[in-house]
Amino acid sequence: MCLNCGCMQAHNDMGKPGVNIVYEDLKKASDANGKTVEETLEMMNRTASLDRATHPAEYGLEREAAVR
């Protein structure tokens, strides 16, 4: 896609299949869970927000809080 590297090409794995996340990966996961792509993206955002709050070190947030 690369939905994750910042290239803004959702269907291009940038030569790293299985590493970079492409639209087709997201669609496959959505279909497997009976959700739309939009619902899956929303759930990912909600889950990430919750996970950041409960595991801040995994996101580098404890380090930021210590600097402030």
C-alpha positions as CSV (number, residue, x, y, z in Angstrom):
1,M,0.0,0.0,0.0
2,C,1.2,1.0,1.6
3,L,-1.1,2.2,4.1
4,N,1.7,2.4,6.6
5,C,4.8,3.9,4.9
6,G,3.4,7.2,3.8
7,C,3.7,6.7,0.0
8,M,-0.1,7.2,-0.3
9,Q,-0.3,4.3,-2.7
10,A,-2.8,2.0,-1.0
11,H,-2.3,-1.0,-3.4
12,N,1.5,-0.9,-3.7
13,D,3.5,-3.1,-1.2
14,M,6.6,-1.2,-2.2
15,G,8.4,-4.5,-3.0
16,K,7.9,-5.8,0.6
17,P,4.9,-8.1,0.5
18,G,3.9,-9.3,3.9
19,V,5.6,-6.3,5.5
20,N,3.8,-3.3,4.2
21,I,0.0,-3.2,4.6
22,V,-1.9,-2.8,1.4
23,Y,-5.6,-2.2,0.8
24,E,-6.1,-5.8,-0.2
25,D,-4.9,-6.9,3.3
26,L,-7.4,-4.6,4.9
27,K,-10.2,-5.8,2.7
28,K,-9.4,-9.4,3.4
29,A,-9.5,-8.8,7.2
30,S,-12.7,-6.8,6.8
31,D,-14.4,-9.5,4.9
32,A,-13.3,-12.2,7.3
33,N,-15.0,-10.3,10.1
34,G,-18.1,-9.4,8.3
35,K,-17.2,-5.7,8.3
36,T,-16.8,-3.0,5.7
37,V,-13.3,-1.5,5.1
38,E,-14.6,1.8,6.7
39,E,-15.8,-0.1,9.8
40,T,-12.5,-1.9,10.1
41,L,-10.5,1.3,9.8
42,E,-12.7,2.9,12.5
43,M,-12.3,-0.2,14.8
44,M,-8.5,0.0,14.2
45,N,-8.5,3.7,15.3
46,R,-10.6,3.0,18.3
47,T,-8.5,0.0,19.3
48,A,-5.2,2.0,18.9
49,S,-6.6,4.8,21.0
50,L,-7.4,2.4,23.8
51,D,-4.1,0.6,23.5
52,R,-2.2,3.9,23.6
53,A,-3.8,4.6,27.0
54,T,-3.1,1.2,28.4
55,H,0.3,0.6,26.9
56,P,1.9,4.0,26.5
57,A,5.5,2.7,26.4
58,E,4.7,0.8,23.2
59,Y,4.0,4.1,21.5
60,G,6.9,6.0,23.0
61,L,4.4,8.1,25.1
62,E,6.0,7.5,28.5
63,R,9.2,9.1,27.1
64,E,7.3,12.1,25.9
65,A,5.5,12.6,29.2
66,A,8.9,12.4,31.1
67,V,10.3,15.2,28.8
68,R,7.4,17.6,29.5
